């Protein structure tokens, strides 16, 4: 519950309450929102590219993390920096 509240709630509040311009300015200059309505900054292809980059990065980091645990040199159980868990895998 702690993680949910302190990591997701600020983002949700900022998304719900953020205002770039005042309401009067937005109504007077409605062409400010034309790129969003026309999907100029967001498309399915941009989403897929960004999602694939995120997946690649996460798989790379997991592979490096797991790869460091399976080295030939055994790490002592009382290793500094809390790396003793690698020797138990």
Secondary structure as GFF3:
##gff-version 3
##sequence-region A 1 89
A	DSSP	alpha_helix	2	3	.	.	.	ID=ss1
A	DSSP	pi_helix	4	8	.	.	.	ID=ss2
A	DSSP	alpha_helix	9	17	.	.	.	ID=ss3
A	DSSP	alpha_helix	23	28	.	.	.	ID=ss4
A	DSSP	three_ten_helix	30	33	.	.	.	ID=ss5
A	DSSP	alpha_helix	34	37	.	.	.	ID=ss6
A	DSSP	alpha_helix	44	69	.	.	.	ID=ss7
A	DSSP	three_ten_helix	80	88	.	.	.	ID=ss8
###
